[in-house]
């Protein structure tokens, strides 16, 4: 997924928070309690957009695109979007469109959904626990799933220009911290994690990147590697030979695989428990005679 697509998703995701902002504009732009020590990122007709606002919006984004906000371009686009949203809110208020029956109804419905989602998230995540015994049992019964070829673990810094890549490489060789430069300079979604790409085997990355990564020794930096995405600087952080991964290495992967099913079980049990203590009456109105489908007229040609 390219940067432009992800930025569009970020902008779309802000639509929901814009609706919430209509309910209580002071919490999104004028609050002073939470913003006492906040950095002002922009002002719109005197209303400040601060680092607190920015961080709040980042948390509201889907997790898989949240890291974009840590890249220079992603941060710029998100601030631009917050500015535009504030302009729209101000103009809507001038025209009296921030109040009214339709807004109140939508906010009331939105509040219901948020309360339900919050309750379910808390209950399901709290109760959905998988024991080490369950994880080990799955591992022992599915050993074939944990066989793999040679794998490496790497981090990278991706930039668009070769000269910028050269400058960053010089800083790294001069003692700069790789993870900090990745967060500040990389345009890849891994920037928020210090450039960490995790473990991967052959065939998972573009050829130029893969060739460079697998040729490195653990802890070693690559030179500048050009790919279709730009210019990379790679740091190898781990290496493991082909074979069967140990239980400890596979534990988190197993947990991630089993968790959705476990959460579904908890959710179904929660439904049953809530219904047991409730008086529920399902009322189904009988169809009116006028709503009944009339019989089809006879075909005059049919004998």
N, C-alpha and C positions, 0 to 999 in steps of 0.2 A: 504494500500500500504506500503510495507516494505521499510526500509532505502536503501537497495541495489538497489531496483527498481527505487526509486526516484533519487538516485545518477546517475544511468544510464540515466535517463531523463535529468538531469542537464547537463551531458556530451554531450548528443545529441543536446540540446538547444544551446550549445556553437558553434556548427558547423556554424551557420549563422554569428555569430560575427567574426569567423575566416575568413570567406570570406570577410567581411568588412575590417578586419585588413590587408588583402593582398593589398587593395587599398591604404592605408596610414599607413604603419607600424609605423611611428613615433608617430601617435596619440595613439597607443596602448601600446608602450613600451618605447619610448624615449622622450616623451613630458616632459618639465620641468616646464612649466607655471602652469599646474594644479597639479603638483606633488611636489611642493616646500615643503609643510609640510606633505607630505604623508609618511606612514610607508612602508619600503621595506619588502616585505613578502618572496621574493626569488630572486635570480639572475640566469640568464641562459647565460653562456658565456659572462658575463659582462652586459647583458641587465637586467634591474630591472623590477620586477613585484611588483607593489605597492598596497597599500590599495585602491587607486583610481581606478586602474584596476579591483580589486576585486569587489568593489562596483558597477562599471559600468556593470560588467558581471551579478551580482546579479539582477540588475534592468532589464536586458534583459531576465531573466528567466521567465517562466510562473508563474503567481502569486501563483498558488496552490502548487508549490514546492519551492518557493522563501525562505520560512522559514527554509528550510533545511540548507541553507548557514549559519544560525546563530547557528547551532549545531556544536560541536567539530568535529565530523566525517564528516559532510557535508562540513565544511570549509576546512578540510584537503583534501578531494576529489576534491573540486573545485580548490584549489591551485595546486594540482598535475596535474589537467587537463590543467590549464593555463600554467604550465611549459611545458607539452607535446606539447601544441599548439605552444608555442614559439620555441621549438626545431624544429617542423615541418616547421614553417615559415622561420626559419634561413636556414634550409637545402634546402627548396624550392628556396630561394633566391640564394643560392650558385649554384644551378642547373639551374637558370634562369627561373624557373617555376612560378615566381611571376609576370611575364609580358607576354604579347602576346595577340593575337586577341581574343582567347577564354576567357581569364580572363577579358579583357576589355568589351566584349559583355555581360558577366554574371554580371559584376558590373553595367553596364548601365541599364540592366533589373532590377537588384536589387534596384537601385536608384529610378527607376520609381515606383516600388511597395511600397517602403518606403514613397515616396512623396504622393502617392495616399492614403496609409493607414493613414498617418499623417493628411492629409487634412480631410478625412472622420471622423476620430476620433475627431478632433477638432470641426467640424461642427455639427456632430450628438450629441456628448456629450454636446455641448454648448446649442443646441436648444431643446434637449429632456428633457423637464422639466415637472414634474407631480405636479399639484397643490394639496394643502391640501384638497380642495373640492372634487377632483377626488378620492383621497385616502379614504376619509371619505365615499363617496358614495359606493365605492367597499366594504368597511368594513360593512356598514349597510346592504348591499344586500347579504353578505356572512358570516353572524355571525356564522353559523355552522362550518365554516372552522377554527374558532379561539377558539373552545372549546378544552380543553386539560386536561389531568390528572395532578397529582402533578409533578412539575418540580423543578430542582435545577440548579444552575449555579456554576461551579467549575473550578479551575485551578489545574494543577498537574505538578510534576517534575518526569520524567521517566528516569531511569538509568538501566544499564544491571546487575550491581553487587549489592549484598545485603549490603556489607560493605560500598560501596560508598553511598548507600541510608541512612545508619545509620549515616554516617558523615554529610550528608546534613541535615538530621533531627536535629542533634545536633546543627548545625549552625543556623537553623531556630529557635529553642528553645532559642538560645543564642541572638536572636535579628536580625539575618540577614534578608534582604528583600527578600521575596519569589520570586517576579517577576525577580529580578536581578539574583538570583540563577537559576531560570528556564531558563533564556536566556543563562547563562554560562554553565550549566550542563546537562540540559534535552536533550535527544536524540529524542524527539517527535517533529513533525512538528509544534506543538503549542509553541515551545520554543521562537520563534520570537515575540510572543504576551504575553510573560511572563507566559506561560503555560495555558492561558485562553482557555477553551473549550466551552464557551458560555452556553446557556440553553439546557437542555436535560431532557427527561422523562424516565420512566422505560422501559427497553427493548432496549435502544440505546447503552448501554455500556456492556462490558463483565461482567458477574455476580459478580465476586469478587470486581471489581472497583465500580459497581453500588451499591452493598450492603454497601460498606464503605461510599460512597458519600452521600447516602440518610440517613445514620445514624448520620451524623454530624450536628452540629448547625452552623448557619451562622457565619463566621469568624474563625471557628475551624479548626485545623490541624488534619489530620489522623495520624495513625502510618504508618508503612511500609506495603504496600499492594502488594502482589505478584499476577501477572497475567501471561498469556502466552507471554506478550510483555516485561516483566521485573519487576522492582520494582518501585512502585509509591509512591509518597507522595502527598496527596490531600488536597487542601484548599477549603472549601466551601465559596463562595462569594455571594450567593443569594438563596432564597427559595420562592416558591410561590405555593399555594394550587391549587387543581383542580378547574376548572371553565372556564369562558370565558375571554380571554385576553382583556384588554382594548385597545382602539384605539391607544393610545400612545405607548403601548407595541408592537402592531402589525404593526405600521406605516412603519418601515423600511423593514419589510418582505413584505408588500404589494407593496412598491415602487420597491423592487427587482423583484417581480413577474410581475409587469406591465411594467417595463422599457424596456425589449426586444421588446415588441410590439410597444411601443412609439418610440423607436429608428428606428424600421423598417418603421414606418409611415414617420418619418423625412427623412429617406434615400430615400424612394420612391418619396417624394415631391421634394427633392434635385435633383433627376434624371430629373424630369419633368422641374424644373426651369432651369437647365443647358441646356437641349435640346431646350427650348424656345428661348434662345439667340444664338443658334449655327446654322450654315449652315452644314447640314449633308447629304452626298450623299452616298447611298448604291449601290455599283456597283457589280452586279452579272454576271459573264461571262457566256455566253451560252455554253452548253456542246459541245465539238468538235465532229464531226462525228466519228472520230476514237475512241472516248471514249464511244460511245454509245454501249449498250449491244447488240450483234448480236442475231438474232432470233435463237431459238433452232432448230437443224436439225430435219427433219421429221423422225419419227420412221418407218423403213421399214416394220416392222411387223404389224403396225397398218393399218387396212383397213377402 
